[in-house]
């Protein structure tokens, strides 16, 4: 009887750990909290486990349940948020297939490892080009002139290149934001000082617009609107606001230095 109880506890622990692992992968890839929660519940369903409650925070996910009259909680730490929506989508699809019984546990574990190893669908240079073009288009659409658009294009491209290098070395996000905004700001201010653009607002804002945390902002508003993940939503919006402040300070420093 004792062996049976122990075996049941191990099964629940395995199920909860696997569910938390896949749910955290969704969150760290830019997926929304409802998306991660659905993924977690699908995995638990595939393992045949129910009655697990979860708590989501920006730095961890906690799952609590009661097994054989004993309550326990498992914590899963979350790493720095990134953006890999293909990975988030694949993780959700795997959980749905597992919940429907279309794969066994061995197949599920294999598919999770495959998703974890998925490379970004875009190369570094494609990302740099996209960031630069988006920044230049924003500058022009907000009243910037054509030459200023070129200044913004270069400023964003240089900043995004440095950003990719720093992110690869796991530099803290606030430091990445500050240094890249400072570099892009210096390029933009230099263009203004040289008279290449006369629309300061569009040029300065456009030079750092590529770093706006759009996905965290959207997910934060979704969390708050759902009413179920209010605390996490507030955390995300506060974090995004802090990044905006850091960008503003960096651009102000660049503007005063040149």
C-alpha positions as CSV (number, residue, x, y, z in Angstrom):
1,X,0.0,0.0,0.0
2,X,2.8,2.4,0.9
3,X,4.5,1.6,-2.4
4,X,1.3,2.3,-4.3
5,X,0.9,5.7,-2.5
6,X,4.6,6.6,-3.3
7,X,4.1,5.6,-7.0
8,X,1.0,7.8,-7.2
9,X,2.9,10.8,-5.8
10,X,5.7,10.2,-8.3
11,X,3.2,10.2,-11.2
12,X,1.7,13.4,-10.1
13,X,5.1,15.1,-9.6
14,X,6.1,13.9,-13.1
15,X,2.9,15.3,-14.6
16,X,3.1,18.7,-12.9
17,X,6.8,19.1,-13.7
18,X,6.2,18.3,-17.4
19,X,3.2,20.7,-17.5
20,X,5.2,23.5,-15.8
21,X,8.1,23.0,-18.1
22,X,6.1,23.3,-21.3
23,X,4.0,26.2,-19.9
24,X,7.2,28.1,-19.0
25,X,8.5,27.5,-22.5
26,X,5.4,29.2,-23.9
27,X,5.8,32.3,-21.6
28,X,9.5,32.6,-22.3
29,X,8.8,32.5,-26.0
30,X,6.4,35.4,-25.9
31,X,3.2,33.5,-25.5
32,X,0.3,35.0,-23.4
33,X,-0.5,33.7,-20.0
34,X,-3.9,32.2,-21.1
35,X,-2.0,30.4,-23.8
36,X,0.5,29.0,-21.2
37,X,-2.2,28.0,-18.8
38,X,-4.1,26.2,-21.5
39,X,-0.9,24.4,-22.4
40,X,-0.3,23.4,-18.8
41,X,-3.9,22.0,-18.4
42,X,-3.6,20.1,-21.6
43,X,-0.4,18.4,-20.4
44,X,-2.0,17.5,-17.1
45,X,-5.1,16.1,-18.9
46,X,-2.7,14.0,-21.0
47,X,-1.2,12.5,-17.9
48,X,-4.7,12.0,-16.4
49,X,-4.2,14.5,-13.6
50,X,-6.7,17.1,-12.4
51,X,-7.3,19.4,-9.5
52,X,-4.0,21.3,-9.9
53,X,-4.1,25.0,-9.2
54,X,-1.5,27.4,-10.6
55,X,-0.1,30.8,-9.8
56,X,1.7,32.9,-12.4
57,X,4.4,35.5,-11.7
58,X,6.9,37.1,-13.9
59,X,9.8,35.1,-12.4
60,X,8.1,31.8,-11.6
61,X,5.1,29.5,-12.0
62,X,3.7,27.6,-9.0
63,X,1.5,24.6,-9.1
64,X,-0.3,23.2,-6.1
65,X,-2.3,20.0,-5.5
66,X,-3.3,17.5,-2.9
67,X,-2.1,13.9,-3.2
68,X,-3.2,11.2,-0.7
69,X,-4.3,14.0,1.8
70,X,-1.0,15.8,1.5
71,X,-0.8,19.3,0.0
72,X,2.3,20.3,-1.9
73,X,3.5,22.9,-4.3
74,X,6.0,22.9,-7.1
75,X,7.8,26.0,-8.3
76,X,9.3,26.5,-11.7
77,X,11.6,29.5,-12.3
78,X,11.2,31.5,-15.4
79,X,14.2,32.8,-17.4
80,X,14.4,36.1,-19.3
81,X,11.5,36.6,-21.7
82,X,12.2,36.3,-25.3
83,X,10.3,36.3,-28.6
84,X,9.9,33.0,-30.5
85,X,6.2,32.7,-31.3
86,X,6.8,29.7,-33.5
87,X,8.1,27.8,-30.5
88,X,5.2,29.0,-28.4
89,X,2.7,27.8,-31.0
90,X,4.4,24.4,-31.4
91,X,4.4,23.9,-27.7
92,X,0.6,24.5,-27.6
93,X,0.0,22.1,-30.5
94,X,2.0,19.4,-28.7
95,X,0.0,19.8,-25.5
96,X,-3.3,19.6,-27.5
97,X,-2.2,16.4,-29.2
98,X,-1.1,14.9,-25.9
99,X,-4.4,15.8,-24.3
100,X,-6.3,14.0,-27.1
101,X,-4.1,10.9,-26.6
102,X,-2.5,11.2,-30.0
103,X,1.0,10.5,-28.5
104,X,2.3,8.5,-25.6
105,X,4.5,9.9,-22.8
106,X,7.8,9.0,-24.6
107,X,6.6,10.7,-27.7
108,X,5.5,13.8,-25.8
109,X,8.9,14.1,-24.1
110,X,10.6,13.7,-27.4
111,X,8.5,16.4,-29.0
112,X,9.1,18.8,-26.1
113,X,12.8,18.4,-26.5
114,X,12.5,19.0,-30.3
115,X,10.6,22.3,-29.7
116,X,13.2,23.4,-27.1
117,X,15.9,23.1,-29.8
118,X,14.0,25.1,-32.5
119,X,16.2,27.8,-33.9
120,X,14.8,31.2,-34.6
121,X,13.1,31.3,-38.0
122,X,14.9,34.5,-38.8
123,X,18.6,35.2,-39.1
124,X,20.4,38.0,-37.2
125,X,20.6,40.1,-40.4
126,X,17.0,39.6,-41.2
127,X,16.1,40.8,-37.7
128,X,18.4,43.8,-38.0
129,X,16.9,44.7,-41.4
130,X,13.3,44.4,-40.1
131,X,14.1,46.5,-37.1
132,X,15.7,49.2,-39.1
133,X,13.0,49.4,-41.7
134,X,10.2,49.4,-39.1
135,X,12.0,52.3,-37.3
136,X,12.5,54.2,-40.5
137,X,8.8,53.7,-41.5
138,X,7.7,54.9,-38.1
139,X,9.8,58.0,-38.3
140,X,8.4,58.9,-41.7
141,X,4.8,58.2,-40.7
142,X,5.1,60.5,-37.7
143,X,6.2,63.5,-39.8
144,X,9.9,62.8,-40.3
145,X,11.7,63.9,-43.5
146,X,13.3,61.6,-46.0
147,X,16.9,62.3,-44.9
148,X,15.9,61.8,-41.3
149,X,14.4,58.5,-42.3
150,X,17.8,57.4,-43.5
151,X,19.4,58.5,-40.2
152,X,16.8,56.5,-38.3
153,X,17.5,53.5,-40.5
154,X,21.2,53.6,-39.7
155,X,20.6,54.3,-36.0
156,X,18.2,51.4,-35.5
157,X,20.4,49.0,-37.6
158,X,23.4,49.7,-35.5
159,X,21.5,49.5,-32.2
160,X,19.8,46.2,-33.2
161,X,23.2,44.7,-34.2
162,X,24.6,45.6,-30.7
163,X,21.4,44.4,-29.1
164,X,21.8,40.9,-30.8
165,X,25.4,40.6,-29.5
166,X,24.5,41.6,-26.0
167,X,21.4,39.3,-25.9
168,X,23.6,36.4,-27.0
169,X,25.8,37.0,-24.0
170,X,22.8,37.0,-21.7
171,X,23.4,40.6,-20.6
172,X,20.5,41.8,-18.3
173,X,17.6,43.3,-20.3
174,X,17.8,46.7,-18.6
175,X,21.4,47.0,-19.6
176,X,20.8,45.9,-23.2
177,X,18.0,48.5,-23.4
178,X,20.2,51.3,-22.0
179,X,23.3,50.7,-24.1
180,X,21.4,50.2,-27.4
181,X,19.2,53.2,-26.8
182,X,22.3,55.2,-26.1
183,X,24.0,54.1,-29.2
184,X,21.0,54.6,-31.4
185,X,20.4,58.0,-29.7
186,X,24.0,59.1,-30.5
187,X,23.6,58.3,-34.2
188,X,20.2,60.1,-34.3
189,X,21.5,63.2,-32.5
190,X,24.6,63.3,-34.7
191,X,22.3,63.4,-37.8
192,X,20.4,66.2,-36.2
193,X,23.5,68.2,-35.3
194,X,24.8,67.8,-38.8
195,X,21.6,69.2,-40.3
196,X,20.6,65.9,-42.0
197,X,17.2,66.1,-40.4
198,X,15.2,69.0,-39.0
199,X,12.4,66.9,-37.3
200,X,14.0,66.1,-34.0
201,X,11.0,64.3,-32.4
202,X,10.4,61.8,-35.2
203,X,14.2,61.2,-35.6
204,X,14.9,60.6,-31.9
205,X,11.8,58.5,-31.2
206,X,12.2,56.6,-34.4
207,X,15.8,55.7,-33.6
208,X,14.8,53.6,-30.5
209,X,11.3,52.5,-31.5
210,X,12.6,49.0,-32.4
211,X,13.1,48.3,-28.7
212,X,9.6,49.1,-27.6
213,X,8.4,46.0,-25.7
214,X,5.3,45.4,-27.8
215,X,4.6,41.8,-27.0
216,X,4.9,42.2,-23.2
217,X,2.6,45.3,-23.4
218,X,0.0,43.3,-25.3
219,X,0.3,40.3,-23.0
220,X,0.1,42.6,-19.9
221,X,-3.2,44.1,-21.1
222,X,-4.6,40.7,-22.0
223,X,-3.7,39.4,-18.5
224,X,-5.4,42.4,-16.8
225,X,-8.5,42.2,-19.1
226,X,-8.9,38.5,-18.3
227,X,-9.1,39.3,-14.6
228,X,-7.5,36.0,-13.8
229,X,-3.9,37.0,-14.1
230,X,-4.1,40.6,-12.8
231,X,-0.9,40.5,-10.7
232,X,1.2,39.2,-13.6
233,X,-0.4,41.8,-16.0
234,X,0.5,44.6,-13.6
235,X,4.1,43.2,-13.4
236,X,4.4,43.1,-17.2
237,X,3.1,46.7,-17.6
238,X,5.4,48.0,-14.9
239,X,8.4,46.2,-16.5
240,X,7.5,47.7,-19.9
241,X,7.2,51.1,-18.3
242,X,10.6,50.8,-16.7
243,X,12.1,49.9,-20.1
244,X,10.5,53.0,-21.6
245,X,12.0,55.1,-18.9
246,X,15.5,53.6,-19.5
247,X,15.1,54.4,-23.2
248,X,14.1,58.0,-22.4
249,X,17.1,58.5,-20.1
250,X,19.5,57.1,-22.7
251,X,18.2,59.3,-25.5
252,X,18.3,62.3,-23.2
253,X,22.0,61.6,-22.3
254,X,22.8,61.2,-26.0
255,X,21.1,64.5,-26.8
256,X,22.9,66.4,-24.1
257,X,26.3,64.9,-24.8
258,X,26.5,66.0,-28.5
